[in-house]
């Protein structure tokens, strides 16, 4: 699971304390991620389920992403809606991370393809194209769409 969080240094200890009973979390990794506007992960102790938490950058595109979040309701927890990133923003975030890692992370690439396949037909291709241009990853988006057999983009 990937989460984008608006997290500042003043809340790091509070977050770690809230998670540490059920999750493995490295406070130093959290602090570094907040300072560098990068990511850290937490691992659920009982299931070993890993969650990547991307610290929201201060740039305008991150603000736009947060504005595009969509509500999601967990049936087991009524009254607590989550606001999740759009599939398009997850794709862009994953491809950007893939590029930053010199295009070698199979995990980032396969996650991207998985999101494209699951969201087949529901993706806002115009938004994806525009966001990919902003991050200079249009070529990667083209390859991902093709590899996921979603469609052959015309650009």
C-alpha positions as CSV (number, residue, x, y, z in Angstrom):
1,X,0.0,0.0,0.0
2,X,1.2,3.5,-0.8
3,X,0.1,6.6,1.2
4,X,0.9,10.2,0.6
5,X,1.0,12.1,3.9
6,X,1.5,15.8,4.7
7,X,3.9,15.2,7.6
8,X,6.1,17.7,9.4
9,X,8.9,17.2,11.9
10,X,6.8,18.2,14.8
11,X,4.5,15.2,14.3
12,X,7.1,12.5,13.7
13,X,7.3,11.3,17.3
14,X,3.5,11.3,17.7
15,X,3.1,9.2,14.5
16,X,5.8,6.7,15.5
17,X,4.2,6.3,19.0
18,X,0.8,5.7,17.4
19,X,2.1,3.1,15.1
20,X,4.8,1.3,17.0
21,X,2.6,-1.2,18.8
22,X,1.3,-2.8,15.6
23,X,3.9,-1.7,13.1
24,X,7.6,-1.8,12.8
25,X,8.7,1.8,12.2
26,X,12.1,3.3,12.2
27,X,12.0,6.8,13.7
28,X,15.2,7.8,12.0
29,X,13.9,6.7,8.6
30,X,10.7,8.8,9.3
31,X,12.8,11.8,10.3
32,X,15.0,11.5,7.2
33,X,12.0,11.1,4.9
34,X,10.4,14.2,6.4
35,X,13.6,16.3,6.0
36,X,14.2,15.1,2.4
37,X,10.5,15.0,1.4
38,X,11.0,11.3,0.5
39,X,9.4,8.1,1.6
40,X,9.6,5.7,4.5
41,X,7.8,2.4,5.2
42,X,6.1,0.7,8.1
43,X,5.5,-3.0,8.4
44,X,2.6,-4.6,10.2
45,X,4.0,-6.9,12.8
46,X,1.4,-9.7,12.5
47,X,1.0,-9.8,8.8
48,X,4.3,-8.4,7.5
49,X,2.2,-6.1,5.2
50,X,4.3,-3.2,4.1
51,X,3.0,0.4,3.7
52,X,5.1,3.0,1.9
53,X,4.5,6.5,3.1
54,X,5.4,9.2,0.8
55,X,6.0,12.6,2.5
56,X,4.2,15.2,0.5
57,X,6.5,17.6,-1.2
58,X,5.8,21.3,-0.9
59,X,5.6,21.8,-4.6
60,X,2.4,22.8,-6.4
61,X,2.0,19.4,-8.0
62,X,1.8,17.7,-4.6
63,X,-0.9,20.2,-3.5
64,X,-2.8,19.4,-6.7
65,X,-2.5,15.7,-5.9
66,X,-4.0,16.2,-2.5
67,X,-6.8,18.1,-4.1
68,X,-7.6,15.2,-6.3
69,X,-8.0,12.7,-3.5
70,X,-11.1,10.5,-3.5
71,X,-13.2,9.4,-0.5
72,X,-13.1,5.7,0.3
73,X,-15.2,4.1,3.1
74,X,-14.0,1.0,5.0
75,X,-17.1,-1.1,5.8
76,X,-15.6,-2.3,9.0
77,X,-15.0,1.2,10.3
78,X,-18.2,3.3,9.5
79,X,-17.9,7.0,9.9
80,X,-14.1,7.0,9.1
81,X,-13.7,7.8,5.4
82,X,-10.2,7.8,4.0
83,X,-9.2,10.2,1.3
84,X,-7.0,8.3,-1.1
85,X,-4.8,9.5,-4.0
86,X,-6.3,9.0,-7.4
87,X,-5.1,6.1,-9.6
88,X,-3.6,8.7,-12.0
89,X,-1.5,10.3,-9.2
90,X,-0.3,6.9,-8.0
91,X,0.8,6.0,-11.5
92,X,2.7,9.3,-11.8
93,X,4.3,9.0,-8.4
94,X,5.4,5.5,-9.1
95,X,6.8,6.3,-12.5
96,X,8.6,9.3,-11.0
97,X,10.1,7.2,-8.3
98,X,11.1,4.6,-10.9
99,X,12.9,7.3,-12.9
100,X,14.7,8.6,-9.8
101,X,15.9,5.1,-9.1
102,X,17.5,4.9,-12.5
103,X,14.6,2.8,-13.9
104,X,15.7,-0.4,-12.2
105,X,13.1,-1.0,-9.5
106,X,10.9,-3.9,-10.7
107,X,8.6,-3.2,-7.7
108,X,7.9,0.4,-8.8
109,X,7.4,-0.7,-12.4
110,X,5.2,-3.7,-11.6
111,X,3.1,-1.6,-9.1
112,X,2.6,0.9,-11.9
113,X,1.4,-1.7,-14.3
114,X,-0.9,-3.2,-11.7
115,X,-2.6,0.1,-11.1
116,X,-3.1,0.6,-14.8
117,X,-4.5,-2.9,-15.3
118,X,-6.9,-2.6,-12.3
119,X,-8.1,0.9,-13.4
120,X,-8.5,-0.2,-17.1
121,X,-10.9,2.2,-18.9
122,X,-11.3,4.5,-15.9
123,X,-8.1,6.4,-16.2
124,X,-8.0,10.1,-17.1
125,X,-5.5,9.9,-19.9
126,X,-5.4,13.7,-20.5
127,X,-4.5,14.2,-16.8
128,X,-1.9,11.5,-17.0
129,X,-0.3,13.0,-20.1
130,X,-0.1,16.5,-18.5
131,X,1.3,15.2,-15.2
132,X,3.8,13.0,-17.0
133,X,5.1,16.1,-18.9
134,X,5.5,18.0,-15.6
135,X,7.7,15.2,-14.2
136,X,9.5,14.5,-17.6
137,X,8.3,10.9,-17.6
138,X,6.1,10.9,-20.7
139,X,8.3,8.2,-22.3
140,X,7.8,6.0,-19.2
141,X,4.1,6.6,-19.2
142,X,3.9,5.6,-22.8
143,X,5.8,2.3,-22.1
144,X,3.7,1.6,-19.0
145,X,0.4,2.0,-20.8
146,X,1.7,-0.2,-23.6
147,X,3.2,-2.8,-21.3
148,X,0.0,-3.0,-19.3
149,X,-1.9,-3.6,-22.5
150,X,-4.2,-0.8,-21.5
151,X,-4.1,0.9,-24.8
152,X,-1.7,2.3,-27.4
153,X,-1.4,6.0,-26.6
154,X,-1.4,8.4,-29.5
155,X,1.4,10.6,-28.3
